[in-house]
Amino acid sequence: MENNEQEQIAEQAGEKKAKPRRPRKKPENNIEAVETDTLESVIFGRNSVIEAMKAGRCIDKILIQKGDTEGSIVKIINDAKKSGIVVQEVEKAKLDALTNHEKHQGVFAYVAAHRYYALDEIMNDAKSKAEDPFVLILESIQDPQNLGAIIRTALNAGVHGIIIPKHRAVGLSAAVQKASAGAVEYMKVCKVTNIAQTIETLKSAGVWVACADMDGEIIYRENLKGPIGIVIGNEGGGVSKNVKSKCDFVVSIPMFGKIQSLNASVAAAVVCYEVVRQRRY
């Protein structure tokens, strides 16, 4: 069947093709390296510790709740012993104090500093896989549960890296590690001083940047193929005016309820998987 016949059938069925993007100034390949940073860290929660060991993260010591030797705790103990990691039994009260009474599932680990990646490392990762870059840009996400959930979704959606600001945003804390179910170990996260300038850097490298906001074009009508960066705003104020002005276009998620908003991590998941759909299906 010819292409024009297929398009006519699609139109009759009520389908809409993704509209072509407006032309933009030809990009220059001058990706700017962003200084890396590290964060001294502890992790807790069974999945977090298991994934850290799988990823080869340097672990100094693991604390196990006294008397808790069932289920995945057994695997953690055995894997730790095989790797020569010190395992120590402690009272639950000690783990509660170390985690500020967050859910630790009876396991806590002291780990080596978690490295933040440079922007060019994220771009090179996409290049090494012969894939168009797929980047998430998070503006001032402050809830560790949200950041952890976004990292977990991004990893499974094939995102090459996540960009977060150095100020007024949560970093790769132990709570984020736990909320990500260990996905932090496999996701490249870049911390930058200025999100707006970083967007310009991405654009100069050929990446099209879309802002997720309520006044944008419905996401299912936009073209999200090719090198793409998606901006997700913070939990309260969304995307700032300055950052929004730097984006190539704005997309929105259709809403039909009385509460016209989504949690930041849910919005990120919806947008990420629309990129996946357009790229692969």
C-alpha positions in Angstrom: 0.0 0.0 0.0 1.3 3.5 -0.9 2.2 6.0 1.8 -0.5 8.5 0.7 -3.2 5.7 0.8 -2.1 4.8 4.4 -2.3 8.4 5.4 -5.8 8.8 4.0 -7.0 5.7 5.9 -5.4 7.0 9.1 -7.1 10.3 8.7 -10.5 8.6 8.1 -10.0 6.6 11.3 -9.4 9.8 13.2 -5.7 9.4 13.8 -3.4 12.4 13.8 0.2 12.3 12.7 2.9 13.9 14.8 3.4 17.3 13.3 6.9 18.2 11.9 9.1 20.4 14.0 9.8 24.0 13.0 13.3 24.4 11.6 16.0 25.6 14.0 19.4 27.0 13.5 21.8 24.3 12.5 23.5 23.0 15.7 27.2 23.0 16.3 28.8 20.0 17.8 30.4 21.8 20.8 29.0 19.9 23.8 30.3 21.5 27.0 31.7 19.3 29.8 30.1 19.9 33.2 32.3 19.4 36.2 31.6 16.1 38.0 30.7 16.0 41.7 30.6 13.3 44.3 28.4 12.6 47.3 29.4 10.6 50.4 26.5 8.2 50.9 24.9 5.5 52.8 22.2 3.3 51.5 19.5 1.2 53.1 16.7 -1.1 52.0 17.2 -4.6 50.6 16.8 -3.9 46.9 19.1 -0.9 47.1 21.9 -2.9 48.7 21.4 -5.9 46.4 21.6 -3.6 43.3 24.6 -1.8 44.7 26.5 -5.0 45.0 25.4 -6.2 41.6 26.7 -2.9 40.1 30.1 -3.4 41.7 29.7 -0.4 44.0 32.4 -0.2 46.6 30.8 -1.1 50.0 32.7 -0.6 53.2 30.4 -2.3 55.6 26.8 -3.7 55.8 24.8 -3.6 59.0 22.1 -6.3 59.4 19.3 -6.2 62.0 20.0 -8.7 64.7 17.8 -11.8 64.3 16.7 -11.0 60.8 18.0 -13.8 58.6 15.2 -14.6 56.3 14.4 -14.0 52.6 16.6 -11.6 50.7 18.7 -10.8 53.8 20.3 -14.3 53.4 21.3 -13.4 49.8 22.7 -10.1 51.0 24.8 -11.8 53.7 26.1 -14.5 51.3 26.9 -12.1 48.5 28.7 -9.8 50.9 30.8 -12.6 52.3 31.8 -13.7 48.8 32.9 -10.2 48.0 34.8 -9.8 51.3 32.4 -7.1 52.6 32.2 -6.8 56.4 28.7 -7.8 57.7 27.8 -6.8 61.3 24.6 -7.5 63.2 23.1 -4.6 65.1 20.0 -3.8 67.1 17.0 -2.4 65.3 17.2 0.8 67.3 20.6 1.5 65.8 19.3 1.1 62.2 16.3 3.3 63.1 18.6 6.0 64.4 21.0 5.8 61.3 18.1 6.1 58.9 16.1 8.7 60.9 13.4 6.1 61.3 12.8 5.6 57.6 12.0 2.1 56.4 15.3 0.2 56.2 14.1 -3.4 55.9 16.8 -4.5 58.3 19.8 -3.6 56.2 22.1 -0.5 56.0 25.3 -0.1 54.1 28.2 2.4 54.1 29.3 2.9 50.5 31.9 4.8 48.6 31.0 8.2 47.2 28.4 8.2 44.5 29.8 10.0 41.4 27.8 12.5 39.3 28.5 12.3 35.6 29.5 15.1 33.2 27.0 16.0 30.4 29.4 14.8 27.7 29.5 11.4 29.4 25.7 11.1 28.9 26.0 12.1 25.3 28.8 9.7 24.7 26.7 6.9 26.2 24.0 7.4 23.6 26.6 7.6 20.9 28.3 4.3 22.0 24.9 2.6 21.7 24.2 4.2 18.3 21.1 5.8 19.7 19.7 9.3 19.6 20.2 11.0 23.0 17.3 10.8 25.4 17.7 13.1 28.4 15.5 14.1 31.3 16.0 17.6 32.7 14.5 18.0 36.2 14.0 21.5 37.5 14.2 21.6 41.3 12.6 18.3 42.2 12.7 18.4 46.0 11.0 15.2 47.1 13.4 12.2 47.3 10.5 9.8 46.6 9.8 11.6 43.3 13.4 11.7 42.2 13.9 8.0 43.0 10.7 7.1 41.1 11.7 9.2 38.1 15.2 7.5 38.0 13.6 4.1 38.1 11.2 4.9 35.3 13.9 6.6 33.2 16.2 3.6 33.4 13.5 1.3 32.1 12.5 3.7 29.4 16.0 3.9 28.0 16.9 7.4 29.1 20.6 8.0 28.8 20.9 10.5 31.6 19.2 12.8 34.0 20.2 16.4 34.7 19.4 18.0 38.0 20.4 21.4 39.4 23.0 21.9 42.2 20.8 24.2 44.2 17.2 24.0 45.5 16.8 20.4 44.6 17.3 16.9 46.2 20.5 15.1 45.2 21.3 11.4 45.3 20.6 10.8 48.9 20.0 7.4 50.6 16.2 8.0 50.4 16.5 8.6 46.7 18.5 5.4 46.3 15.9 3.4 48.1 13.0 5.0 46.2 14.7 4.1 43.0 14.9 0.4 44.0 18.6 0.5 43.1 18.2 2.1 39.7 20.5 4.9 40.8 23.4 2.4 40.3 22.8 2.2 36.6 21.6 5.8 35.7 23.9 8.6 34.8 22.9 11.7 36.8 24.5 15.1 36.0 24.4 18.0 38.4 24.7 21.4 36.9 24.7 25.0 38.1 22.3 26.5 35.6 19.5 24.5 33.9 18.8 27.2 31.3 22.4 27.3 30.1 22.5 23.5 30.0 19.5 23.4 27.8 21.3 25.8 25.4 24.3 23.4 25.5 22.1 20.4 24.6 20.4 22.4 21.8 23.8 23.3 20.3 24.6 19.5 20.3 21.5 18.8 18.2 19.1 17.8 21.0 15.5 19.1 20.7 14.2 20.1 24.2 10.5 19.8 25.1 9.0 21.4 28.2 6.2 19.5 30.0 3.6 22.1 31.0 -0.2 22.5 31.1 -0.4 25.0 28.3 1.4 23.0 25.7 0.3 21.0 22.7 -1.1 17.5 23.5 1.9 15.2 23.8 0.4 12.6 21.5 0.4 15.1 18.6 4.0 16.2 19.0 7.1 14.8 17.3 9.3 13.3 20.1 11.6 11.3 17.8 15.3 11.9 17.3 17.6 13.5 19.9 15.3 14.7 22.7 15.4 16.3 26.1 12.3 16.5 28.3 12.0 19.2 31.0 9.9 18.3 34.1 9.2 21.0 36.6 9.2 20.9 40.4 6.3 19.6 42.5 4.8 23.0 43.3 5.6 25.6 40.7 6.2 23.5 37.6 8.7 24.8 35.1 10.1 28.3 35.6 9.5 31.0 33.0 13.2 31.3 32.2 13.7 27.6 31.6 10.5 27.3 29.6 11.6 30.1 27.3 14.7 28.1 26.4 12.8 25.0 25.3 12.0 24.4 21.6 8.3 23.5 22.3 5.9 22.7 25.1 3.9 19.5 25.5 1.0 18.7 27.8 -0.7 15.6 29.1 -4.5 15.6 28.6 -6.4 15.9 31.8 -10.1 14.9 32.3 -10.5 15.0 36.1 -11.4 17.8 38.5 -7.7 18.0 39.7 -5.8 19.2 36.7 -2.3 18.0 37.6 -0.2 15.0 38.1 2.6 14.1 40.5 6.0 15.0 39.0 7.1 11.3 38.8 3.9 10.2 37.2 4.1 13.0 34.6 7.7 12.1 33.8 6.6 8.4 33.3 3.8 9.4 30.9 6.2 11.6 28.8 9.0 9.1 28.9 6.9 6.3 27.6 5.4 8.4 24.8 9.0 8.9 23.7 9.4 5.1 23.8 6.2 4.6 21.8 7.2 7.0 19.1 10.8 5.6 18.9 10.0 1.9 18.9 6.4 1.2 18.0 
